[in-house]
Amino acid sequence: IPAKNSKLKLHSATFPEELVNKIIINFTKEGETILDPFMGTGTTGYSALKNGRNFIGIELNDIYYNFANEYLKNF
C-alpha cells in the first residue's frame, strides 16, 4: 500500500518519511553512511541527509532514479 502522500503515485512501495526518520535517528550516528539498494523515490536518502548522515542509493528504474535525483538535488 503506498504512503498516503506518496511523492510518486507510480511507486507501489513508498513509506512515510516519519518512519524512516525514526529508524535512521535510532540506529545510526551522525556522519555514518546509509546504503539503500532499492532507492525508489529517495525517501531514505532525504531523511539520511536531513539528519546528518551520508547516503548511497541504488536504483535500476530510470523513472524512480531521475525522480530521486531531482528530489535530493538540493542537498
C-alpha positions, 0 to 999 in steps of 0.5 A: 500500500503506498504512503498516503502522500506518496511523492510518486503515485507510480511507486507501489512501495513508498513509506512515510518519511516519519518512519524512516526518520525514526529508524535512521535517528535510532540506529545510526550516528551522525556522519555514518553512511546509509546504503539503500539498494532499492532507492525508489523515490529517495525517501531514505536518502532525504531523511539520511541527509536531513539528519546528518548522515551520508547516503548511497542509493541504488536504483535500476528504474530510470523513472524512480532514479531521475525522480530521486535525483531531482528530489535530493538535488538540493542537498 
